Each structure stands twice: as structure tokens, then as C-alpha cells.
Amino acid sequence: MVALDGLADTVRVQRAPERSVSCPGIEGPGNLAWAALDALESEVGRPLPVSVQIEKAIPAEAGLGGGSSDAAAVLRAADRLHGLGLGPGRLEAVAARVGSDVPFFIRGGCQWARGRGETLTPAVAPRFAALLLRPPEGLSTPRVYAAFDRMAAPAACDDAAAPPAMPALAGWVRNDLWPPALALAPSLGAAARALAAAGAGAVLLCGSGSCLAGLFSGRAEAEAAIARLPAEGLRAVVEPRPPEA
């Protein structure tokens, strides 16, 4: 897992008399931020009323971790606003009860993720830029995993470190959820071909989809390829976030 710059939601968290979560299309208890606050209150044994406002730029059902990163941001903000001082380790443990990839968004950087995603080991991010293309339709994560479970088991993963840069990285990346995602949303095939035709060295499904990432050596090459893509749907360029000083 690699934290990326170039596409982000805006999350505002403030002390309030009672809890509220505002996010167009995913309001209140239906939002993962609400579940994050439930888990945090359970951890400390008292109410932690805050007002949460989320402005979405990362689309839902895209495989980009938007909901999970928002939940992690809310955990960190509520910890700070209420002076809990839980520290990263305890926050990650709370985050693991919210979602498999939420602990990663507490830690950030570049991490090997094992188990359900909650067991993290620091790694070094390769050099690349990704051109994201999302068709108009989203994909439900449970549906993709259910389809995956009906398919033959994929070959074992190689735990070797990622090549440090393109083009070697293109031959190393893989997502075993691509076959079930493509079966559920055949239009992904046209999107993948469009990214390849635009010059991407590799095309990778993001998470469980429906967003695709075309990998390039750098931002300039990825930005130049945008003009060669279909106009509809999300198009954005992202890069690994520089390590914090």
C-alpha cells in the first residue's frame, strides 16, 4: 500500500454538542466515519461528540480507499480534539475494527500489508505516476469478492521487493481481483485498453475497482496522456507521497 498525492477528500472535524457526519450521498450512520467514531468511543469508554463534514473528490466504489482514508482522518482528529493521546499503535488497533485498510491510513507512507491488511511492515515506494481512469459505474466490494470466491485460486504472490521504478515495475504489479471485476463490469475492458493506448506501461485495477490506474515513469508522461483518454469519468494523476521529514 502506498499513500498517494494528487486526489483527496476534504475532512473537517470540530467539537460539537452531539455527533453528526455530513457527506453528500453517504450521510450519518451509513458513513464509515460514523463507524470510526463508534469504535473510538468503545475504546475510551465515553462519548466523543464531534461534527464531521466531508467534501468528496475520491469517488465511492472506485477502489481508491476514499471512505477508509476519511475514517482514519476522523480518528486522528477526534483523538486530538478530545486530548485522548492514544498514539499511533492504539489508533491503528481501533482502525482495524473499522476496516481492513483503515490502519494503513493512520500510518501512511509505503507499507507491506498482510493479514486482513492490518499487519503493516514499512517498505520503500517505487518511483511512478499513475493516471487514474474511472468509468461512470462503480463496483461493490462485496460483489467483487463474492465473484472472486467462485473462481479458481490464483497463483501465490511473490513477496520480493517491488522494482524501484518503471519499466521493471510494470512487469511486477498484479491484482487478482481483475478477473472478477471484469466479469461484473465488462466496460472495464475498454477503459483498460484506452489507458494502454494512451501509453501506460501497465494497467492495474485499483483495489476492487472500478477505477483503473495506468502506470507511467513520471507525472509529465501521465499528464500528457490525459488528452488521449475518453472525456467521461474521473481522470487524475497521482504519485507516491514524499516521506515526512
Secondary structure, DSSP 4 states (H G I P E B T S, - for coil): -B-EES---EEEEEE-SS-EEE-TTS-GGGSHHHHHHHHHHHHHTS---EEEEEE--SPTTSSS-HHHHHHHHHHHHHHHHTT---HHHHHHHHHHTT-TTHHHHHH-SBEEEETTTTEEEE--PPB-EEEEEE-SS---HHHHHHHHHTSPPPPPPP-SPPPSBTTGGGGT---TTHHHHHHH-THHHHHHHHHHHTT-SEEEE-TTSS-EEEEESSHHHHHHHGGGS-SSSEEEEEEEPPPP-
